[in-house]
Amino acid sequence: MPPFETHLKTSETRTGNEYKDMHDWLDNHPESKKERHDLDRLPENREYVRNLWGDEGEREFLLHIVEDLAMKDIEILKNEGCPEEAVAHSIEVARKALEISTRIGIALDRKLIVLGAIYHDFGKARTYGMQHGEIGAQMAEQLGLDERIIAIILKHIRGGLTEPEAVELGLPVRDYTLRTPEEKIVIYADRMVDIYTDGIVPDTDENGAENRFIDILTTYEKYGKNEVTLKRYVAIHEEIKGWMNRG
């Protein structure tokens, strides 16, 4: 886990506010620190933080949790040569995926969600091309990472390629089908983060990206890609929204 002062510094860098009281609530009370970091209690803790410190404080709370879980993994990305923007993107995807997980009424492995998001663009240490999923998976395998993380790395390219798409893109033919909730949540968060951070869609923030997800993918080819990919992302969106309604 990063030291307390590091959390203050990163919050101040991102927001201009240390959120010292919030980080103190998380880290400096031995009798309750474990439960305040408990991933199973994340939905209620997130709600508590939002009520006290607002939406921005809630984002910093989730980033604190991500940085605690993945401190060593974030360093691996940097040491392997991932560009700063790719590392920042992966941390934000982890934060968004974790936030989505708190609204879903099914059992989830939140640590896998965080680590899958952190490593999904691992291959960008070598290339930004379509091969970055394949290369990232090979790098992760060499590090001995969990096979479930490797599956997320392979499958995140366009959200689960069909065989014809793989052939068209010059990628190995294999089963890229998204099968687990954790895979789907990371891939969904990855697409959404692109939408609200690229600056391509006018007047669209994080909530707008989610509320207008289908319209944006239909309107902007960068996100929908083609009819096959668009239908796949829409199906993921609708399935996850269905899980949220069960929450």
CORSULGI-V493625 format. One record per residue. N is the residue number from 1. SS is DSSP state (2 for helix, 1 for strand, 0 for the rest). OMEGA is omega in whole degrees, 0 to 359 (NA if undefined). D_FIRST is the distance of its C-alpha to the first C-alpha in Angstrom with 2 decimals. Layout:
# CORSULGI-V493625
<<N	SS	OMEGA	D_FIRST> <N	SS	OMEGA	D_FIRST>>
This chain:
# CORSULGI-V493625
<<1	0	176	0.00> <2	0	176	3.81> <3	0	180	6.42> <4	2	182	8.75> <5	2	178	11.34> <6	2	177	9.72> <7	2	179	9.64> <8	2	183	13.18> <9	2	182	14.26> <10	2	176	13.43> <11	2	180	15.14> <12	2	178	18.00> <13	2	183	18.44> <14	2	193	18.74> <15	2	188	20.81> <16	0	181	22.11> <17	0	180	20.53> <18	0	188	17.40> <19	0	184	17.44> <20	2	181	16.57> <21	2	180	18.12> <22	2	179	16.19> <23	2	176	12.70> <24	2	178	14.23> <25	2	181	15.52> <26	2	196	12.19> <27	2	194	10.25> <28	0	178	13.17> <29	0	187	15.38> <30	0	184	14.79> <31	0	183	17.71> <32	0	184	16.43> <33	2	183	12.61> <34	2	183	12.76> <35	2	179	15.51> <36	2	174	14.11> <37	2	185	11.24> <38	0	182	13.96> <39	2	178	14.89> <40	2	180	18.46> <41	2	184	18.63> <42	2	181	17.28> <43	2	182	20.87> <44	2	178	21.81> <45	2	177	18.65> <46	2	180	19.09> <47	2	179	22.72> <48	2	181	22.06> <49	2	181	19.85> <50	2	180	22.49> <51	2	182	25.25> <52	2	189	23.80> <53	2	174	22.25> <54	2	184	24.10> <55	2	181	23.43> <56	2	177	21.44> <57	2	177	19.20> <58	2	178	18.79> <59	2	179	17.79> <60	2	175	15.11> <61	2	180	13.91> <62	2	177	13.83> <63	2	175	12.15> <64	2	180	9.28> <65	2	179	9.18> <66	2	183	9.76> <67	2	175	7.13> <68	2	184	4.42> <69	2	192	7.04> <70	2	182	8.18> <71	2	182	6.28> <72	2	181	8.53> <73	2	176	11.27> <74	2	177	11.56> <75	2	177	12.04> <76	2	178	14.58> <77	2	182	16.43> <78	2	182	16.79> <79	2	179	17.85> <80	0	175	20.31> <81	0	176	21.92> <82	0	178	21.02> <83	0	183	22.46> <84	2	182	20.39> <85	2	179	22.14> <86	2	177	21.35> <87	2	180	17.59> <88	2	178	17.86> <89	2	182	20.12> <90	2	177	17.90> <91	2	179	14.99> <92	2	176	17.77> <93	2	177	19.25> <94	2	179	16.10> <95	2	181	16.08> <96	2	179	19.83> <97	2	178	19.87> <98	2	178	17.48> <99	2	178	19.78> <100	2	183	22.79> <101	2	182	21.56> <102	0	182	21.62> <103	0	187	25.32> <104	0	185	26.40> <105	0	174	28.25> <106	0	180	27.65> <107	0	182	25.22> <108	0	172	22.31> <109	0	186	19.40> <110	2	177	16.79> <111	2	176	14.13> <112	2	178	16.98> <113	2	180	17.77> <114	2	184	14.43> <115	2	176	14.52> <116	2	178	18.26> <117	2	180	17.98> <118	2	185	15.50> <119	2	191	17.94> <120	0	179	21.20> <121	0	182	22.34> <122	2	183	21.19> <123	2	178	24.87> <124	2	169	25.07> <125	2	182	23.95> <126	0	183	27.60> <127	0	173	29.58> <128	0	181	29.71> <129	0	181	32.68> <130	0	180	33.11> <131	0	187	32.20> <132	2	175	28.52> <133	2	179	27.87> <134	2	181	29.77> <135	2	178	28.30> <136	2	178	24.71> <137	2	178	25.49> <138	2	178	26.98> <139	2	179	23.99> <140	2	178	21.68> <141	2	178	24.26> <142	2	178	24.30> <143	0	181	20.58> <144	0	181	21.32> <145	0	179	19.37> <146	0	180	20.38> <147	2	180	23.88> <148	2	175	22.98> <149	2	179	20.64> <150	2	179	23.52> <151	2	178	25.91> <152	2	179	24.09> <153	2	182	24.17> <154	2	190	27.88> <155	2	188	28.86> <156	0	178	27.32> <157	2	180	30.25> <158	2	169	32.47> <159	2	175	31.05> <160	0	187	32.77> <161	0	167	35.76> <162	0	179	39.19> <163	2	178	41.08> <164	2	178	43.37> <165	2	179	40.46> <166	2	179	38.80> <167	2	181	42.16> <168	2	183	42.70> <169	2	179	39.35> <170	0	180	39.91> <171	0	179	37.03> <172	0	177	37.39> <173	0	177	39.04> <174	0	178	36.84> <175	0	179	35.84> <176	0	185	33.34> <177	0	175	33.86> <178	0	186	30.91> <179	0	187	31.02> <180	0	175	27.90> <181	2	181	26.59> <182	2	177	23.15> <183	2	184	24.99> <184	2	181	27.07> <185	2	179	24.38> <186	2	181	22.46> <187	2	177	25.83> <188	2	179	26.97> <189	2	180	23.93> <190	2	179	24.36> <191	2	182	28.00> <192	2	179	27.39> <193	2	176	24.85> <194	2	184	27.48> <195	2	186	30.09> <196	2	176	28.48> <197	2	183	27.01> <198	2	183	29.92> <199	0	181	32.30> <200	0	182	35.16> <201	0	183	35.85> <202	0	172	37.26> <203	0	180	35.94> <204	0	176	33.26> <205	0	183	29.90> <206	2	180	27.27> <207	2	179	29.58> <208	2	179	32.57> <209	2	179	31.11> <210	2	184	30.70> <211	2	182	34.00> <212	0	189	35.97> <213	2	184	34.24> <214	2	180	37.47> <215	2	181	39.61> <216	2	179	37.31> <217	2	179	37.17> <218	2	186	40.94> <219	2	186	41.62> <220	0	184	39.32> <221	2	180	39.85> <222	2	185	36.58> <223	2	180	34.73> <224	2	178	37.43> <225	0	183	38.58> <226	0	185	41.58> <227	2	182	43.11> <228	2	180	41.46> <229	2	180	37.92> <230	2	180	38.58> <231	2	181	39.75> <232	2	179	36.68> <233	2	177	34.27> <234	2	179	36.54> <235	2	178	36.46> <236	2	180	32.65> <237	2	183	32.68> <238	2	178	35.32> <239	2	181	33.71> <240	2	176	30.37> <241	2	176	32.37> <242	2	177	34.21> <243	2	179	31.06> <244	2	180	30.14> <245	2	177	33.59> <246	0	184	32.95> <247	0	NA	29.88>>
